[in-house]
Amino acid sequence: MTQNDINRLMCAKSLLENPGLAARLTNVIGMPFEKAFSYLPEKWAGLIQTITQKSLTHALDVAVKTIDHHETKSSRDAFHKLLVLTSGGVGGAFGLPALAVELPVTTVIMFRSIADIARSEGENIRMVETKLACLEVFALGGSSEKDDAAESGYFAIKALLARQVSEAAKYILERGVAEKGSPVLVRLIASIASRFGATVSQKAAASAVPVIGAAGGALINSIFMDHFQNMARGHFIVRRLEKHYGYEEVQKMYVKV
């Protein structure tokens, strides 16, 4: 591996293994994050899981049907961040109950930003495999209740999702995403939502703090988007290197750097 590619891998690892979303949100809300969670209603965790699954399903549906390839060199990170600032401001103005409306919109915008980053790293976003790789990004930087220490790293998450992603790609190529109740797609969405829900819970807790309002909601969404743009950049740098050097070689070097 060339020194330039080693440097890129080091950059990717820094992005993927040090997300720090909660710490950044703590600076915005000005209080320990544990206290922010006390503002969430009881049984909110179950509702967040439902909202995240619906949001991811909708985003994948939109992606498969509408996202196409276009020829520009760099990704439009700032443009997409501006869009989620707007949706976050509207959501913040109406408080926590607006999450059910705001999150699906924000998730679609984030999916488009992730796809844009994928394209800038050499991916063909017309391909179903690439669109599912974009969906995988929502599982990064979050945790699942079933996790143990061995299942929290980037390559561990990729390995856990690999079979489901492969099965989903085959299914979508054969039948599309019209059949929402397909067990193959439901399993994949549920696996990713269990992790995405953890970061959505952090966003919801920050948004629930009474003094946040529209301006705070916009800022929280900007941080939320920045988090997943970083995850996407790291993810697709690794994928680009894997295509050149092979999965095992990149994984081995990833551990070393």
C-alpha positions in Angstrom: 0.0 0.0 0.0 1.4 3.4 -1.0 2.1 6.0 1.7 -0.7 8.2 0.3 -3.2 5.4 0.6 -2.0 4.6 4.1 -2.6 8.3 5.0 -6.1 8.1 3.6 -6.8 4.9 5.6 -5.6 6.6 8.7 -8.0 9.5 8.0 -10.8 7.1 7.5 -10.1 5.3 10.7 -10.0 8.6 12.6 -13.5 9.4 11.2 -15.0 6.0 11.8 -13.7 5.2 15.2 -14.0 8.6 16.9 -17.5 9.8 16.0 -18.0 11.9 19.3 -21.6 12.9 18.5 -22.8 13.0 22.1 -19.9 15.2 23.2 -20.6 17.7 20.4 -24.3 17.8 21.3 -23.4 18.3 25.0 -21.7 21.5 24.0 -24.8 22.7 22.3 -27.3 21.9 25.1 -24.9 23.1 27.8 -25.6 20.3 30.3 -24.5 16.7 30.9 -26.1 14.5 28.3 -27.6 12.1 30.8 -29.7 15.0 32.1 -31.0 15.7 28.6 -32.4 12.2 28.3 -34.6 12.9 31.3 -36.6 15.3 29.1 -37.7 12.4 26.9 -41.1 11.0 27.6 -41.4 7.4 29.0 -41.5 4.7 26.3 -39.9 7.1 23.9 -37.2 4.6 22.9 -39.8 2.3 21.3 -41.3 5.1 19.4 -37.8 6.2 18.1 -37.2 2.7 16.9 -40.4 2.8 14.9 -39.7 6.2 13.4 -36.1 5.2 12.5 -37.3 2.1 10.7 -39.9 4.0 8.7 -37.4 6.7 7.9 -34.8 4.2 6.6 -37.3 2.3 4.6 -38.6 5.5 3.0 -35.0 6.7 2.3 -34.0 3.4 0.6 -37.2 3.5 -1.5 -36.4 7.1 -2.6 -32.8 6.2 -3.3 -33.5 3.1 -5.4 -36.1 4.9 -7.5 -34.6 8.4 -7.9 -30.9 8.7 -7.1 -28.8 8.7 -10.2 -25.2 9.2 -11.2 -23.9 12.6 -12.2 -20.4 13.8 -13.0 -19.0 16.3 -10.5 -15.7 15.8 -8.7 -16.4 16.9 -5.2 -19.4 16.2 -2.9 -21.8 19.0 -2.0 -21.5 18.6 1.8 -22.3 22.2 2.6 -25.4 22.2 0.4 -26.9 19.1 2.0 -26.0 20.5 5.5 -28.0 23.7 4.6 -31.0 21.6 3.7 -31.0 19.8 7.1 -30.5 23.1 8.9 -33.9 24.1 7.5 -35.6 20.8 8.4 -34.1 21.0 11.9 -35.2 24.5 12.4 -38.8 23.6 11.5 -38.6 20.6 13.8 -37.1 22.6 16.6 -39.8 25.2 16.4 -42.5 22.5 17.0 -40.6 20.5 19.6 -40.1 16.8 20.1 -43.4 15.7 18.6 -42.3 17.0 15.2 -39.5 14.3 15.1 -41.9 11.8 13.4 -42.3 14.3 10.5 -38.8 15.8 10.5 -36.7 12.7 10.7 -37.9 11.0 7.5 -37.2 14.2 5.6 -33.8 14.6 7.2 -32.9 10.9 6.6 -33.7 11.3 2.9 -31.5 14.4 2.7 -28.7 12.6 4.6 -29.0 9.6 2.3 -28.5 11.9 -0.7 -25.5 13.4 0.9 -24.0 10.0 1.7 -24.6 9.0 -2.0 -22.9 12.2 -3.1 -19.9 11.3 -1.0 -19.9 7.8 -2.3 -19.9 9.1 -5.9 -17.0 11.5 -5.1 -15.0 8.4 -3.9 -15.4 6.7 -7.2 -18.6 4.6 -6.5 -21.3 4.2 -9.2 -24.4 5.2 -7.4 -26.7 3.7 -10.1 -25.8 0.3 -8.6 -28.0 -1.3 -6.0 -24.9 -2.5 -4.1 -23.7 1.1 -3.7 -27.1 2.3 -2.5 -27.1 -0.4 0.1 -23.5 0.6 1.1 -25.0 4.1 1.6 -27.7 2.6 3.8 -25.0 0.9 5.9 -23.6 4.3 6.9 -26.6 4.8 9.2 -25.4 1.9 11.3 -22.0 3.5 11.8 -21.2 5.5 14.9 -24.1 4.0 16.8 -24.5 1.0 19.1 -27.0 -1.7 19.6 -28.3 -3.1 22.9 -27.0 -6.5 21.8 -23.4 -5.2 21.2 -20.4 -6.4 23.1 -16.9 -5.0 22.9 -16.1 -7.2 19.9 -19.0 -5.9 17.8 -18.5 -2.1 18.1 -15.7 -1.5 15.5 -16.1 -0.6 11.9 -15.1 -3.9 10.4 -17.2 -5.8 13.0 -20.3 -3.9 12.0 -19.6 -4.5 8.3 -19.2 -8.2 9.0 -22.5 -8.3 10.9 -24.4 -6.7 8.1 -22.6 -8.4 5.1 -24.9 -11.3 4.6 -28.1 -9.2 5.0 -26.8 -6.6 2.6 -25.9 -9.3 0.0 -29.4 -10.9 0.3 -31.1 -7.5 0.1 -29.1 -6.5 -3.0 -30.2 -9.8 -4.7 -33.8 -9.3 -3.7 -34.0 -5.6 -4.9 -32.4 -6.5 -8.3 -35.0 -9.3 -8.8 -38.1 -7.6 -7.4 -37.4 -3.9 -6.5 -38.4 -2.4 -3.1 -42.2 -2.4 -3.8 -42.8 -5.2 -1.4 -42.2 -3.4 1.9 -42.9 -6.5 4.0 -40.2 -8.6 2.5 -38.4 -10.4 5.3 -35.0 -9.8 3.6 -35.5 -6.0 3.6 -37.2 -5.9 7.0 -34.3 -7.7 8.6 -31.7 -5.4 7.1 -33.6 -2.3 8.0 -34.2 -3.5 11.5 -30.5 -4.3 12.0 -29.4 -0.8 10.8 -32.3 0.9 12.6 -31.1 -0.6 16.0 -27.9 1.4 15.6 -29.2 4.4 13.8 -31.8 4.7 16.6 -29.0 5.2 19.1 -27.8 8.3 17.4 -31.4 9.5 16.8 -32.0 9.1 20.5 -29.1 11.4 21.2 -30.5 13.9 18.7 -34.0 13.6 20.2 -32.7 14.1 23.8 -30.8 17.2 22.7 -33.9 18.5 20.9 -36.1 17.8 23.9 -34.2 20.3 26.2 -36.8 23.1 26.7 -34.6 26.0 25.7 -33.5 24.6 22.3 -36.1 26.0 20.0 -35.8 26.5 16.2 -32.2 27.8 16.2 -31.0 25.0 18.4 -32.9 22.4 16.4 -31.1 23.7 13.2 -27.7 23.5 14.9 -28.4 20.0 16.3 -29.4 18.8 12.8 -26.2 20.3 11.4 -24.1 18.4 13.9 -26.2 15.2 13.1 -25.5 15.6 9.4 -21.8 16.3 10.0 -21.6 13.1 12.0 -23.0 11.0 9.1 -21.0 12.8 6.5 -17.9 11.9 8.4 -19.0 8.2 8.7 -19.8 8.2 4.9 -16.4 9.7 4.0 -14.5 7.1 6.1 -16.7 4.2 4.9 -16.2 5.0 1.2 -12.5 5.7 1.5 -12.2 2.1 3.0 -14.4 0.7 0.2 -12.2 2.4 -2.5 -9.0 1.0 -1.0 -10.7 -2.5 -0.7 -11.4 -2.5 -4.4 -7.7 -1.8 -5.1 -5.9 -3.9 -2.4 -8.6 -6.4 -1.3 -10.7 -6.7 1.8 -8.3 -8.6 4.0 -5.2 -6.4 3.2 -7.1 -3.2 4.0 -8.6 -4.7 7.2 -5.1 -5.8 8.3 -3.6 -2.4 7.6 -6.6 -0.7 9.3 -5.8 -2.4 12.6 -2.1 -1.4 12.3 -2.5 2.4 11.5 
